[in-house]
Amino acid sequence: MDKLVEALKEHSIQCRLLEKADLGPYLYDGLRRYRGFERHTEPSKLVVVYPKSTDEVVYVVRYANMFKVPIVPVGGMTGLMGGAIPLTDSIMLDMRKMNRVLEVRPEDRLVVCEAGITLAELDERLSKEGLMLGHDPWTKQYATVGGSIATNGMGYTAASYGSMRRQVLGLEVVLPTAEVLGTRYVEDSSTGPSLANLFIGSEGVLGVITKAVLRVYPIPEKRMFLGYRFPSFEEGFRALQRLSGVGLTPTSLEYGEVLDEPSDPLGDYESELFIMVEGVAEEVDAKTRRISEIVERCGGVKTDDTWPHDFWRRRHEVAQRFMNHVLKGDIDRLWGDNIFDFIHVSLPISKVLEYRRLSGEVLSRNRFLIVDRGVWRHPENFSIAYVGQARDNALKMLKELLATAHSLGGSMEYCHGVGIRLADMMAYEHGVPGFKLLQRIKNVLDPNNIMNPGKLGF
Ligand SMILES: Cc1cc2nc3c(=O)[nH]c(=O)nc-3n(C[C@H](O)[C@H](O)[C@H](O)COP(=O)(O)OP(=O)(O)OC[C@H]3O[C@@H](n4cnc5c(N)ncnc54)[C@H](O)[C@@H]3O)c2cc1C
């Protein structure tokens, strides 16, 4: 590692060697002990590198190959699956100094930026031109463009604008062989498989994303907020199915059971629907009217107007609290001896209610209680946060919950990636031939296996 640092310093690349006692800030991302995660291996040294340009990243990748030291790309370290956790002595490639906005092109509705900029900084810059990003996750203040692309994240407005995949027009990527790939950045192209797509959701295992060209949107003329209550989850879900059936998509949608305390997973609870519609004024008015009619016909009772407005205003607070606890160093004590964990599965809309029942049975059998349960952005995306004491059972139960989603034709995760957390479920997710194909792609691109080994099941 000393020689590696010397070599990097010869090129004036900012870096530092961390010994065992100083590794703390880089040992964990958002995957924590309270979720039942135990480290099996730990690095003894890390070289933290802060590249300021694509050329510097190229040097780092070359030296990583030469010294056979793995690279872990690092953004805001908010990822929930351990994608940025180093498993052995590694180079932590901290991208946050590559944070420049290179070009804003209002006429083309695109922005060219470096990958280490946070979403909040980028959005702030865009707002000066009357533009905004289509990606607005809880962690907007901390997550970087590169980390969001590498996990194919999804934010509050994804019902309209889609997950990160839909925001990306083009990418610059330093490949594991140190070549620099730049893709074209047009809306549509029918010229073979999309190379940019290969790196969306690739969690740093196929290369380092250094620049992105993103689709951006005009700041909407109008925003309307709606809040409804339903006597049971099922009744409200039928309303969402009805909206989907006529092709009505709000910009933001969140629907969940109202739980004042950890609750029985077999119970049925009053449920709350948040909807936001934005765009040009006439479209917003017409959409809101039709959505209200359908939701009210399905038994929805309007909440007072303050609730949906407050919900929107406070939407990033959970992540701010989470990061404050990380900084204070008490994050792992938040849930005491309990396990607190969550799943985010995607299912055919017709299977969601069945999944709610089956997953409730799995949680109940393992004596876990639900803290949060509902759908997010699309009625197909079903999430559960749960708490319980059975530490030994927690991982087995997690896998049963995900396998149940697979058995209903679903996917085990819709926005946080795989990392190390779900790595051993990849062959179930993609099927054995599918996962073998992914592994072959990895082997061809990264013959020395230097890019983020151990993640995504590779
Ligand atoms: C409280 C909380 C709330 C959250 N809410 C949301 C949410 O609403 N929506 C959502 O999608 N996610 C959410 N997340 C998860 C997390 O914020 C996202 O996964 C985010 O996109 C990660 O970005 P990051 O910059 O922090 O990446 P990191 O955590 O640093 O890295 C994530 C992965 O991307 C790789 N990577 C990072 N930068 C690069 C790069 N330049 N090139 C190649 N690979 C790279 C890393 O190696 C790692 O595998 C939440 C997390 C927390 C803690």
The ligand as a MOL file (V3000), in Angstrom:
LIG
                    3D

  0  0  0     0  0            999 V3000
M  V30 BEGIN CTAB
M  V30 COUNTS 53 58 0 0 0
M  V30 BEGIN ATOM
M  V30 1 C -32.2050 7.2700 5.3930 0
M  V30 2 C -31.9830 6.8380 3.9820 0
M  V30 3 C -32.9710 7.0570 3.0110 0
M  V30 4 C -32.7790 6.6460 1.6920 0
M  V30 5 N -33.7390 6.9360 0.7580 0
M  V30 6 C -33.5390 6.5830 -0.5390 0
M  V30 7 C -34.4990 6.9340 -1.5400 0
M  V30 8 O -35.4770 7.6290 -1.3020 0
M  V30 9 N -34.2740 6.4880 -2.8010 0
M  V30 10 C -33.1610 5.7720 -3.1400 0
M  V30 11 O -33.0060 5.4200 -4.2940 0
M  V30 12 N -32.2450 5.4720 -2.2040 0
M  V30 13 C -32.3860 5.8580 -0.9380 0
M  V30 14 N -31.4310 5.5490 -0.0050 0
M  V30 15 C -30.2300 4.8370 -0.4120 0
M  V30 16 C -29.0980 5.7270 -0.9560 0
M  V30 17 O -29.2780 7.0510 -0.5880 0
M  V30 18 C -29.0150 5.6000 -2.4690 0
M  V30 19 O -28.6710 4.2770 -2.8020 0
M  V30 20 C -28.0260 6.5600 -3.1350 0
M  V30 21 O -28.2750 6.5630 -4.5130 0
M  V30 22 C -26.5840 6.2150 -2.9000 0
M  V30 23 O -25.7870 7.3010 -3.3410 0
M  V30 24 P -24.3760 7.6110 -2.6680 0
M  V30 25 O -23.7490 8.7250 -3.4150 0
M  V30 26 O -24.5150 7.7830 -1.2140 0
M  V30 27 O -23.6010 6.2570 -3.0210 0
M  V30 28 P -22.6930 5.3290 -2.0990 0
M  V30 29 O -23.4730 4.8000 -0.9790 0
M  V30 30 O -21.4230 5.9950 -1.8070 0
M  V30 31 O -22.4150 4.1400 -3.1350 0
M  V30 32 C -23.4580 3.3010 -3.5720 0
M  V30 33 C -22.9080 2.3080 -4.6070 0
M  V30 34 O -22.5370 3.0050 -5.7880 0
M  V30 35 C -21.1470 2.8210 -6.0750 0
M  V30 36 N -20.6610 4.1160 -6.5960 0
M  V30 37 C -20.7030 5.3280 -5.9650 0
M  V30 38 N -20.2080 6.2810 -6.7830 0
M  V30 39 C -19.8440 5.6590 -7.9270 0
M  V30 40 C -19.2520 6.1000 -9.1550 0
M  V30 41 N -18.9420 7.3910 -9.3700 0
M  V30 42 N -19.0050 5.1750 -10.1120 0
M  V30 43 C -19.3150 3.8720 -9.9170 0
M  V30 44 N -19.8710 3.3940 -8.7950 0
M  V30 45 C -20.1400 4.2860 -7.8170 0
M  V30 46 C -20.5170 2.3990 -4.7670 0
M  V30 47 O -19.3500 1.6430 -4.9610 0
M  V30 48 C -21.6440 1.5790 -4.1580 0
M  V30 49 O -21.6550 0.2950 -4.6940 0
M  V30 50 C -31.5850 5.9680 1.3330 0
M  V30 51 C -30.5940 5.7730 2.2900 0
M  V30 52 C -30.7740 6.1990 3.5920 0
M  V30 53 C -29.6740 5.9940 4.5840 0
M  V30 END ATOM
M  V30 BEGIN BOND
M  V30 1 1 1 2
M  V30 2 1 2 3
M  V30 3 2 2 52
M  V30 4 2 3 4
M  V30 5 1 4 5
M  V30 6 1 4 50
M  V30 7 2 5 6
M  V30 8 1 6 7
M  V30 9 1 6 13
M  V30 10 2 7 8
M  V30 11 1 7 9
M  V30 12 1 9 10
M  V30 13 2 10 11
M  V30 14 1 10 12
M  V30 15 2 12 13
M  V30 16 1 13 14
M  V30 17 1 14 15
M  V30 18 1 14 50
M  V30 19 1 15 16
M  V30 20 1 16 17
M  V30 21 1 16 18
M  V30 22 1 18 19
M  V30 23 1 18 20
M  V30 24 1 20 21
M  V30 25 1 20 22
M  V30 26 1 22 23
M  V30 27 1 23 24
M  V30 28 2 24 25
M  V30 29 1 24 26
M  V30 30 1 24 27
M  V30 31 1 27 28
M  V30 32 2 28 29
M  V30 33 1 28 30
M  V30 34 1 28 31
M  V30 35 1 31 32
M  V30 36 1 32 33
M  V30 37 1 33 34
M  V30 38 1 33 48
M  V30 39 1 34 35
M  V30 40 1 35 36
M  V30 41 1 35 46
M  V30 42 1 36 37
M  V30 43 1 36 45
M  V30 44 2 37 38
M  V30 45 1 38 39
M  V30 46 1 39 40
M  V30 47 2 39 45
M  V30 48 1 40 41
M  V30 49 2 40 42
M  V30 50 1 42 43
M  V30 51 2 43 44
M  V30 52 1 44 45
M  V30 53 1 46 47
M  V30 54 1 46 48
M  V30 55 1 48 49
M  V30 56 2 50 51
M  V30 57 1 51 52
M  V30 58 1 52 53
M  V30 END BOND
M  V30 END CTAB
M  END
